[in-house]
Amino acid sequence: PRPKVILVIGGPGSGKGTQSLKIAERYGFQYMSVGELLRKKMIHNATSNRKWSLIAKIITNGELAPQETTITEIKQKIMKIPDANGIVIDGFPRDVGQALSFEDQVNLVVFLACTNSHLKERLQKRAEQQGRPDDNPKAIDRRLTNFKQNTIPLVKYFQERGLIVTVRLPFTASLLLNH
C-alpha cells in the first residue's frame, strides 16, 4: 500500500518544521522538509552548478524555487523511502500549481494559520539565532507577500476537497496533536 501523505503548510516562521516533526514522531511517519531539502542541495551545488547557483539567488531573495525543480527533488526523496507507513512533508505545496502535481497522493493537509505580525516576529528571532540566508529583512517581506498571495487559493483548493485542518497560531503543541 501507498504511504499516507500529510502536508503541513503555513507562513514562513509558523513552526511547520517543529509541528511536522512532532506529527511524524507521533505516528511513526518519515519527515521531509522541502525547504531544508532545497537549501542542502543549494549549498552543495551552488558553486559548481549553474542551475543551483541561480536557485540560490532566487531563494536568498525570498522567492520560491522553480516548481519543476521542487517537485523533482520531492519525488526523488520519496522514492528513497518506499517502505514508509507515511510521510509528513513540511512547506509543500506553496501554490495550487504545486498542489495539482500531488493531488491524488494527499491524505491530509494541516494549515498553521498565523498573523503576519506574529510571523514577522518569529522570523526576526530566527534570523538572530540561525542566520538562514532567506531570513534577511527584504526576503522576509517578500516571503510574507508571496505566502499571502498563494495561500488563500491553496487553502480554498484543499477545503473544496475536504482535506484540510486549520490550526490557529499561537497554540500549544499538545493542542495540534489532539486535533
C-alpha positions in Angstrom: 0.0 0.0 0.0 1.0 3.6 -0.7 2.3 5.5 2.3 -0.1 8.1 3.8 0.9 11.7 2.9 0.4 14.6 5.3 1.2 18.1 4.1 1.9 20.9 6.6 1.6 24.4 5.2 1.8 27.8 6.8 3.6 31.1 6.6 7.3 31.4 6.9 8.2 31.0 10.5 4.9 29.5 11.5 6.5 26.4 13.0 6.0 24.0 10.1 9.2 22.1 10.8 8.6 21.7 14.5 5.0 20.6 14.2 5.7 18.3 11.2 8.4 16.6 13.2 6.0 16.1 16.1 3.3 14.7 13.9 5.8 12.3 12.2 7.2 11.1 15.6 3.7 10.6 17.0 2.5 8.4 14.1 5.9 6.8 13.1 6.0 8.5 9.8 9.0 9.8 7.8 9.6 13.6 7.8 10.6 15.7 4.9 11.3 19.5 5.0 11.1 20.8 1.4 12.9 24.0 2.4 15.7 22.0 4.1 16.0 19.7 1.1 16.4 22.6 -1.3 18.8 24.5 1.0 21.1 21.4 1.3 21.0 20.8 -2.4 21.7 24.6 -2.9 24.7 24.6 -0.5 26.3 21.5 -2.1 25.8 22.6 -5.7 25.7 26.4 -5.8 29.4 26.9 -6.6 29.7 24.1 -9.2 26.3 24.0 -10.9 24.9 27.0 -12.7 21.2 25.9 -12.2 21.7 25.7 -8.4 23.6 28.9 -8.4 20.6 30.6 -9.9 18.2 28.8 -7.5 20.4 30.0 -4.6 19.9 33.6 -5.7 16.2 33.1 -6.1 15.7 31.6 -2.6 18.0 34.2 -0.9 15.8 36.9 -2.4 12.7 35.3 -0.7 11.2 33.9 -3.9 10.1 30.3 -4.5 12.4 27.8 -6.1 11.2 26.8 -9.6 8.3 24.4 -9.4 9.7 21.6 -11.6 13.0 21.5 -9.5 11.0 21.4 -6.2 8.7 18.6 -7.4 11.6 16.6 -8.9 13.5 16.8 -5.6 10.5 15.8 -3.6 9.7 12.8 -5.8 13.3 11.6 -5.7 13.4 11.9 -1.9 10.0 10.0 -1.6 11.4 7.2 -3.8 14.3 6.7 -1.3 11.8 5.8 1.5 9.4 3.4 -0.3 8.6 1.3 2.8 7.4 4.2 5.0 3.9 3.9 6.6 3.5 7.6 5.9 5.4 10.8 5.3 4.9 14.3 6.7 6.0 17.0 4.2 6.6 20.4 5.5 6.5 23.5 3.3 4.8 22.0 0.3 2.9 22.9 -1.7 3.3 26.6 -1.9 0.6 27.2 -4.5 -2.2 25.5 -6.3 0.0 24.6 -9.3 2.3 22.5 -7.0 -0.8 21.0 -5.3 -2.1 19.7 -8.6 1.1 17.8 -9.1 0.5 15.8 -6.0 -3.3 15.9 -5.9 -4.1 12.2 -5.8 -1.4 11.3 -3.2 -2.5 13.6 -0.3 -4.4 12.2 2.7 -4.4 15.3 4.9 -3.3 18.9 4.9 -2.5 20.8 8.2 -2.6 24.6 7.8 -0.9 26.6 10.5 -2.7 29.9 10.4 -1.0 32.9 11.9 -1.0 36.7 11.7 1.7 38.5 9.7 3.0 40.3 12.7 3.4 37.1 14.6 5.2 35.5 11.7 7.5 38.5 11.3 8.4 38.5 15.0 9.2 34.8 14.8 11.3 35.2 11.6 13.3 38.1 13.1 14.0 35.9 16.2 15.1 33.0 14.0 17.3 35.3 11.9 19.2 36.3 15.0 19.6 32.7 16.2 20.1 30.7 13.0 21.1 33.2 10.3 19.4 31.5 7.4 20.1 33.2 4.0 16.3 33.7 3.4 15.7 35.3 6.8 17.1 38.8 5.8 14.6 41.7 6.2 14.0 42.1 2.4 13.5 38.4 1.9 11.2 38.2 4.9 8.8 40.8 3.5 8.8 39.2 0.0 8.2 35.7 1.5 5.3 37.0 3.6 3.8 38.7 0.5 4.2 35.5 -1.6 2.7 33.4 1.1 -0.4 35.7 1.4 -1.0 35.7 -2.3 -0.6 32.0 -2.8 -2.1 30.6 0.4 -5.7 31.8 0.2 -6.3 30.0 -3.1 -4.3 27.0 -1.8 -6.3 26.7 1.4 -9.6 27.0 -0.6 -8.4 24.3 -3.0 -7.8 21.8 -0.2 -11.1 22.9 1.6 -13.0 22.0 -1.5 -11.5 18.5 -1.4 -12.2 18.1 2.3 -8.5 17.5 3.1 -7.6 20.5 5.3 -7.4 21.0 9.1 -6.7 24.6 10.1 -4.9 25.3 13.4 -4.8 28.9 14.6 -1.5 30.1 16.0 -0.1 30.7 18.5 -1.2 27.5 20.2 0.2 24.8 22.4 1.8 21.8 20.7 -0.4 19.3 22.5 -3.4 21.1 21.0 -2.3 20.2 17.5 -1.6 16.6 18.2 -5.0 16.2 19.7 -6.7 17.7 16.7 
